Amino acid sequence: MTVAEIDAILGGWFSLGQWSRTDRSMNGLQVGRGERQVKKIASAVDACQETFRRAAEQQADMLLVHHGLFWGAPIAVTGAHYERVRFLIENDIALYAIHLPLDEHVRLGNNAVIASELGMEDCKPFGNYRGISVGIQGRLPKAQPLEAIVKQLFGGREHTLKVLPFGPDLIESIGIISGGAPREVAQAIDEGLDLYITGDASHEVYHMVQEAGINVIFGGHYSTEIWGVRAAGEEFAKEYGLEHVFIDVPTGL
């Protein structure tokens, strides 16, 4: 299977063409040869030298990431950016990025996979971003304490957490927007949800959260965005008979 064939398939899976005016990320193939044969795919959250080095060590032919190298405006290929691109070219590793489409996807997106991990039911789109609902909301089949949800999702990564336990002791309704969406807690409050889960914390929402009486888990940007890219890599590799490895390079943020 070639890079070009994978590009076409993933572009269809995630409807990348629909995001050009909404997402700053240059979604799709960012570095690589279309004719390159691919036997092994690596997936990771961030495009960085550590990720690239470990992908090369794993003998990956293609790297699927959530945060790529190119974001909207043109950027000179110099300095650290040059070294990143040079490493990919010299090691013949294709780089493929999927940003907001990998948050929004109803089955393979970060939010959808987190919801599935929790066993949430009656899920529907949530969290307006430039007219698009990139998050998800739903209900647990049985109410759970906040501590159990934290342990289930972020066990072993507790150092990235900030938890505001200002809502009900037992949680049923949950809204999720992975990554950097602290202000969107206002939408969770409007929906009357018991818990809001996102990545980045923000001081400015603290009192709003406390006074509204909602629980919030700031799980860390990285830790809330491992889910989708890993699931996409695993599913694609399984469906097309390729090898897959997830490269975990946590930032602690």
C-alpha positions as semicolon CSV with decimal commas, in nm:
position;residue;x (nm);y (nm);z (nm)
1;M;0,000;0,000;0,000
2;T;0,136;0,344;-0,091
3;V;0,134;0,674;0,094
4;A;-0,092;0,818;-0,176
5;E;-0,345;0,538;-0,128
6;I;-0,344;0,590;0,249
7;D;-0,383;0,965;0,198
8;A;-0,693;0,911;-0,013
9;I;-0,850;0,668;0,234
10;L;-0,785;0,876;0,545
11;G;-0,902;1,187;0,365
12;G;-1,233;1,010;0,310
13;W;-1,258;0,870;0,661
14;F;-1,216;1,213;0,818
15;S;-1,371;1,432;0,543
16;L;-1,058;1,647;0,542
17;G;-1,173;1,863;0,252
18;Q;-1,453;2,008;0,464
19;W;-1,215;2,156;0,722
20;S;-0,996;2,385;0,513
21;R;-1,169;2,705;0,631
22;T;-1,220;2,597;0,992
23;D;-0,896;2,431;1,097
24;R;-0,558;2,610;1,092
25;S;-0,383;2,275;1,059
26;M;-0,273;2,161;0,715
27;N;-0,460;1,834;0,747
28;G;-0,344;1,543;0,536
29;L;-0,002;1,452;0,398
30;Q;0,254;1,711;0,513
31;V;0,583;1,542;0,425
32;G;0,645;1,237;0,210
33;R;0,648;1,064;-0,127
34;G;0,315;0,945;-0,262
35;E;0,472;0,634;-0,416
36;R;0,637;0,528;-0,087
37;Q;0,534;0,176;0,010
38;V;0,398;0,147;0,363
39;K;0,408;-0,166;0,575
40;K;0,415;-0,009;0,921
41;I;0,234;0,297;1,056
42;A;0,322;0,478;1,376
43;S;0,080;0,713;1,551
44;A;0,153;0,990;1,801
45;V;0,008;1,313;1,932
46;D;0,286;1,553;1,834
47;A;0,520;1,598;1,538
48;C;0,857;1,650;1,709
49;Q;1,212;1,517;1,694
50;E;1,157;1,270;1,979
51;T;0,854;1,123;1,803
52;F;1,039;1,108;1,469
53;R;1,343;0,940;1,626
54;R;1,131;0,673;1,790
55;A;0,932;0,619;1,470
56;A;1,261;0,557;1,288
57;E;1,373;0,316;1,561
58;Q;1,045;0,128;1,514
59;Q;1,110;0,122;1,136
60;A;0,781;0,296;1,065
61;D;0,718;0,404;0,707
62;M;0,450;0,658;0,792
63;L;0,364;0,864;1,100
64;L;0,008;0,973;1,180
65;V;-0,013;1,267;1,422
66;H;-0,273;1,499;1,574
67;H;-0,043;1,804;1,583
68;G;0,155;1,836;1,261
69;L;0,428;2,074;1,144
70;F;0,229;2,317;0,931
71;W;-0,039;2,551;1,065
72;G;-0,210;2,794;0,832
73;A;0,043;3,066;0,757
74;P;0,358;2,987;0,555
75;I;0,663;2,908;0,768
76;A;1,030;2,913;0,670
77;V;1,198;2,573;0,678
78;T;1,491;2,684;0,891
79;G;1,631;2,610;1,237
80;A;1,447;2,344;1,438
81;H;1,176;2,325;1,172
82;Y;1,439;2,245;0,909
83;E;1,588;1,972;1,127
84;R;1,248;1,809;1,172
85;V;1,171;1,808;0,800
86;R;1,524;1,694;0,718
87;F;1,499;1,398;0,955
88;L;1,173;1,283;0,798
89;I;1,313;1,309;0,446
90;E;1,644;1,139;0,527
91;N;1,462;0,852;0,700
92;D;1,189;0,840;0,434
93;I;0,908;0,869;0,689
94;A;0,584;1,018;0,560
95;L;0,409;1,259;0,798
96;Y;0,030;1,276;0,804
97;A;-0,164;1,516;1,029
98;I;-0,529;1,515;1,136
99;H;-0,624;1,791;1,380
100;L;-0,986;1,902;1,440
101;P;-1,131;1,621;1,225
102;L;-0,973;1,384;1,477
103;D;-1,146;1,563;1,764
104;E;-1,485;1,568;1,593
105;H;-1,505;1,220;1,436
106;V;-1,808;1,034;1,572
107;R;-1,626;0,703;1,620
108;L;-1,249;0,751;1,600
109;G;-1,227;1,102;1,743
110;N;-1,062;1,179;2,076
111;N;-1,394;1,265;2,237
112;A;-1,580;0,967;2,095
113;V;-1,312;0,723;2,210
114;I;-1,309;0,874;2,559
115;A;-1,689;0,842;2,569
116;S;-1,662;0,481;2,457
117;E;-1,400;0,411;2,724
118;L;-1,647;0,536;2,985
119;G;-1,934;0,337;2,834
120;M;-2,140;0,650;2,773
121;E;-2,483;0,617;2,612
122;D;-2,720;0,847;2,423
123;C;-2,422;1,038;2,286
124;K;-2,468;1,345;2,068
125;P;-2,255;1,633;1,935
126;F;-2,150;1,899;2,185
127;G;-1,928;2,205;2,203
128;N;-1,960;2,465;1,929
129;Y;-1,635;2,571;1,760
130;R;-1,676;2,805;1,463
131;G;-2,016;2,655;1,394
132;I;-1,904;2,292;1,429
133;S;-1,968;2,066;1,729
134;V;-1,626;1,913;1,791
135;G;-1,712;1,751;2,125
136;I;-1,954;1,491;2,252
137;Q;-2,200;1,459;2,539
138;G;-2,392;1,168;2,684
139;R;-2,483;0,975;2,996
140;L;-2,333;0,694;3,197
141;P;-2,552;0,382;3,229
142;K;-2,492;0,398;3,604
143;A;-2,391;0,704;3,805
144;Q;-2,026;0,701;3,917
145;P;-1,817;0,905;4,162
146;L;-1,573;1,154;4,014
147;E;-1,274;0,965;4,152
148;A;-1,366;0,650;3,959
149;I;-1,386;0,840;3,630
150;V;-1,052;1,009;3,693
151;K;-0,887;0,675;3,766
152;Q;-1,040;0,505;3,462
153;L;-0,928;0,771;3,215
154;F;-0,609;0,908;3,366
155;G;-0,468;0,637;3,592
156;G;-0,090;0,662;3,573
157;R;-0,106;1,019;3,438
158;E;-0,237;1,189;3,751
159;H;0,043;1,447;3,741
160;T;-0,129;1,611;3,441
161;L;-0,461;1,655;3,621
162;K;-0,643;1,951;3,766
163;V;-0,984;1,854;3,907
164;L;-1,254;2,095;4,020
165;P;-1,500;1,885;4,226
166;F;-1,780;2,139;4,252
167;G;-2,065;1,932;4,112
168;P;-2,273;1,632;4,216
169;D;-2,103;1,351;4,409
170;L;-2,241;1,096;4,162
171;I;-2,202;1,172;3,794
172;E;-2,439;1,075;3,515
173;S;-2,418;1,338;3,239
174;I;-2,083;1,427;3,081
175;G;-1,955;1,664;2,812
176;I;-1,612;1,613;2,653
177;I;-1,392;1,836;2,437
178;S;-1,032;1,718;2,419
179;G;-0,733;1,952;2,410
180;G;-0,760;2,324;2,471
181;A;-1,122;2,407;2,549
182;P;-1,149;2,540;2,906
183;R;-1,390;2,821;2,817
184;E;-1,633;2,576;2,662
185;V;-1,723;2,469;3,015
186;A;-1,984;2,745;2,983
187;Q;-2,161;2,530;2,724
188;A;-2,154;2,232;2,963
189;I;-2,311;2,453;3,230
190;D;-2,581;2,562;2,986
191;E;-2,656;2,195;2,916
192;G;-2,686;2,120;3,287
193;L;-2,415;1,853;3,278
194;D;-2,265;1,694;3,588
195;L;-1,910;1,679;3,452
196;Y;-1,704;1,851;3,185
197;I;-1,379;1,695;3,061
198;T;-1,116;1,885;2,863
199;G;-0,739;1,913;2,845
200;D;-0,609;2,259;2,931
201;A;-0,686;2,432;3,261
202;S;-0,766;2,802;3,289
203;H;-0,775;3,024;3,597
204;E;-1,043;3,245;3,446
205;V;-1,313;2,976;3,458
206;Y;-1,256;2,870;3,822
207;H;-1,522;3,086;3,987
208;M;-1,773;3,026;3,709
209;V;-1,731;2,651;3,761
210;Q;-1,756;2,679;4,139
211;E;-2,065;2,898;4,133
212;A;-2,239;2,687;3,868
213;G;-2,186;2,368;4,068
214;I;-2,029;2,152;3,796
215;N;-1,740;1,905;3,815
216;V;-1,449;1,962;3,576
217;I;-1,154;1,742;3,487
218;F;-0,867;1,925;3,319
219;G;-0,692;1,608;3,208
220;G;-0,399;1,771;3,032
221;H;-0,385;1,860;2,664
222;Y;-0,169;1,562;2,577
223;S;-0,353;1,305;2,786
224;T;-0,691;1,392;2,635
225;E;-0,555;1,365;2,281
226;I;-0,385;1,025;2,277
227;W;-0,717;0,849;2,220
228;G;-0,815;0,934;1,864
229;V;-0,483;0,913;1,684
230;R;-0,408;0,579;1,849
231;A;-0,753;0,441;1,761
232;A;-0,725;0,563;1,401
233;G;-0,383;0,406;1,358
234;E;-0,495;0,077;1,509
235;E;-0,811;0,055;1,301
236;F;-0,644;0,150;0,974
237;A;-0,363;-0,100;1,026
238;K;-0,608;-0,378;1,114
239;E;-0,833;-0,309;0,815
240;Y;-0,552;-0,295;0,561
241;G;-0,314;-0,556;0,700
242;L;-0,041;-0,319;0,818
243;E;0,164;-0,305;1,138
244;H;0,095;-0,028;1,388
245;V;0,274;0,116;1,689
246;F;0,166;0,403;1,914
247;I;0,450;0,631;2,022
248;D;0,386;0,783;2,364
249;V;0,579;1,107;2,421
250;P;0,395;1,275;2,710
251;T;0,458;1,642;2,782
252;G;0,304;1,651;3,128
253;L;0,082;1,934;3,006
